[in-house]
Amino acid sequence: MGRVFMTVNKRIKRQARQTVFMYLLTVSSLFAASTELPEFTTEGLQHLGDTQFAVVYAKPGVAMGQYKRLYLDDTNVAFKKNWQRDRNRSSSARISNSDMTRIKSDLAVLFRDVFTRTLEDGGYALASEYDNDVLLIKPGIINLDIVAPESNTAGRSQTFAESAGEMTLYLELYDSVSGELLAKALDRQQDRQTGYMRWQNRITNRAAANRILQLWADVLKQGLDEARGNPQSGPPVSQSP
């Protein structure tokens, strides 16, 4: 019975993740199509102007000082719609499903590395479980568009471009115990334009991803500082139990 329950539970979690990503893709499209955003979301979050992320909504009056630690959830990654199909039509180096899985896994690992280092260096302790003083961070990467992905198939070709590609960050912040949504943010970033054509490969792709992730991590850390009323440094370090 226990094994059956675990199987059903995993299926429910997988279906929930798929539902969340369909929602994220819809939200991203709406934000991209219009500069007129509603002042409040259906969850009661208020739109904040003049932020370093393109779009930020937060719960009015929330006391962020109560959160001494952060729980960084796993990062879900989704490619731009029809990205694999379009790449395989335009390049002799075919992108397989296993290539897609590897790229998403590598990006999720890099995301955790960059955000963990930045937050810990900024004075934030990362928790290993939910608690009253723990803020839950749920990150997602959507619309991932890599100009020259590296595949494991034969017949690789060289791709020259000014940029490695682009991706969009979607963040949600929750009270880890109650599950109340406190804030969410959306931001699209494209790799810097070099002004000249250069060979794009796995090394340049990782460097580009690292630059963008570092930018986002710095903005998140600064936003948490400001929300706590301490714009210069993070909160006192509290060790996880």
Summary of the structure (lengths in Angstrom):
residues: 241
radius of gyration: 19.3
end to end distance: 32.6
largest distance: 61.0
contacts: 669
relative contact order: 0.17
helix: 39%
strand: 24%
